[in-house]
Amino acid sequence: MESDALQDLVTDALEELKGQDIRVLDVRDQSTVTDTMVIASGNSARQVQAMAERVTERSKAAGVQPLGVEGEETGDWIVVDLGDVVLHVMRPEVRDFYNLEKLWAMDVSPGGASDGD
């Protein structure tokens, strides 16, 4: 599955479960590990877990086996590694604390479009 199609699969699955503040970061120029990071928030550990599970189910159905899933036990921050796309789903306070968008310091806007910020 192409990277863009996988990115769409991930964001669609997150939107279905009312994921909040979904951000798509193109990290091709900064990382050799992945092309894209998707970051989203869920209001509770249960919602975070459900979103990660939905993405995992959808990716498997599309023939993309996750390389790894971490953080499922607590639901504070779950990482789903799909190779070309890495998903970070977090509760808002965890997301604010780690501020991955700032860490990667790049143009970030909803849906991955660059707005020059």
C-alpha positions as CSV (number, residue, x, y, z in Angstrom):
1,M,0.0,0.0,0.0
2,E,1.4,3.4,-0.9
3,S,2.3,5.9,1.8
4,D,-0.5,8.4,0.9
5,A,-3.2,5.7,0.9
6,L,-2.0,4.4,4.2
7,Q,-2.0,7.9,5.6
8,D,-5.6,8.3,4.4
9,L,-6.6,5.0,5.9
10,V,-5.2,6.1,9.3
11,T,-6.8,9.5,9.3
12,D,-10.2,8.1,8.2
13,A,-10.1,5.5,11.0
14,L,-9.3,8.2,13.5
15,E,-12.1,10.5,12.3
16,E,-14.6,7.7,12.5
17,L,-14.0,7.5,16.3
18,K,-14.0,11.3,16.7
19,G,-10.2,11.7,17.1
20,Q,-9.3,15.3,17.9
21,D,-6.7,17.6,16.5
22,I,-5.4,15.1,13.9
23,R,-2.1,16.3,12.5
24,V,-0.1,14.8,9.7
25,L,3.7,15.5,9.7
26,D,5.8,14.7,6.7
27,V,9.2,13.7,8.2
28,R,10.9,12.2,5.1
29,D,13.6,14.9,5.3
30,Q,14.2,14.4,9.0
31,S,13.8,10.6,9.6
32,T,15.0,7.4,8.0
33,V,12.5,5.5,10.1
34,T,9.2,6.6,8.6
35,D,7.8,9.0,6.0
36,T,4.8,10.3,7.9
37,M,3.7,10.7,11.5
38,V,0.1,11.1,12.4
39,I,-0.7,12.6,15.8
40,A,-4.2,12.6,17.3
41,S,-5.8,13.1,20.7
42,G,-8.6,11.1,22.4
43,N,-10.5,12.4,25.4
44,S,-9.9,9.3,27.5
45,A,-7.7,6.2,27.7
46,R,-10.6,4.2,26.4
47,Q,-11.0,6.4,23.3
48,V,-7.2,6.4,22.7
49,Q,-7.2,2.6,22.9
50,A,-10.2,2.3,20.6
51,M,-8.6,4.6,18.0
52,A,-5.4,2.6,18.0
53,E,-7.3,-0.6,17.7
54,R,-9.4,0.7,14.8
55,V,-6.3,1.8,12.9
56,T,-4.7,-1.6,13.5
57,E,-7.8,-3.5,12.4
58,R,-8.1,-1.3,9.2
59,S,-4.5,-1.6,8.3
60,K,-4.6,-5.4,8.7
61,A,-7.7,-5.6,6.5
62,A,-5.8,-3.6,3.9
63,G,-2.9,-6.0,4.0
64,V,-0.6,-3.9,6.1
65,Q,0.6,-5.7,9.2
66,P,1.7,-3.3,12.0
67,L,5.4,-3.6,12.8
68,G,4.6,-2.8,16.4
69,V,2.1,-1.4,18.8
70,E,3.2,0.1,22.2
71,G,1.3,1.7,25.1
72,E,-1.9,-0.3,24.8
73,E,-2.0,-1.1,28.5
74,T,-2.4,2.4,29.9
75,G,-4.0,4.2,26.9
76,D,-2.1,7.4,27.7
77,W,0.0,7.3,24.6
78,I,-0.2,4.5,22.0
79,V,2.2,4.2,19.1
80,V,1.2,2.2,16.1
81,D,4.1,1.6,13.7
82,L,2.9,0.9,10.1
83,G,6.3,1.4,8.5
84,D,5.7,4.4,6.2
85,V,3.3,5.8,8.7
86,V,3.7,6.0,12.5
87,L,0.6,6.9,14.5
88,H,0.8,8.6,17.9
89,V,-2.6,8.6,19.7
90,M,-2.5,10.4,23.1
91,R,-4.7,11.9,25.8
92,P,-4.6,15.8,25.4
93,E,-2.5,16.4,28.6
94,V,0.1,13.8,27.5
95,R,0.2,15.4,24.0
96,D,0.6,18.9,25.5
97,F,3.5,17.7,27.7
98,Y,5.5,15.9,25.0
99,N,4.5,18.4,22.2
100,L,5.7,16.2,19.3
101,E,4.8,18.8,16.7
102,K,7.3,21.3,18.2
103,L,9.9,18.5,18.6
104,W,9.8,17.8,14.9
105,A,9.6,21.6,14.3
106,M,8.0,21.7,10.9
107,D,5.1,23.1,9.0
108,V,2.1,21.3,10.5
109,S,-1.6,21.8,9.7
110,P,-4.7,19.7,9.8
111,G,-4.7,17.0,7.1
112,G,-1.0,17.5,6.3
113,A,-1.3,20.6,4.2
114,S,1.5,23.1,4.9
115,D,0.4,26.5,6.1
116,G,3.9,28.0,6.6
117,D,3.6,28.3,10.4
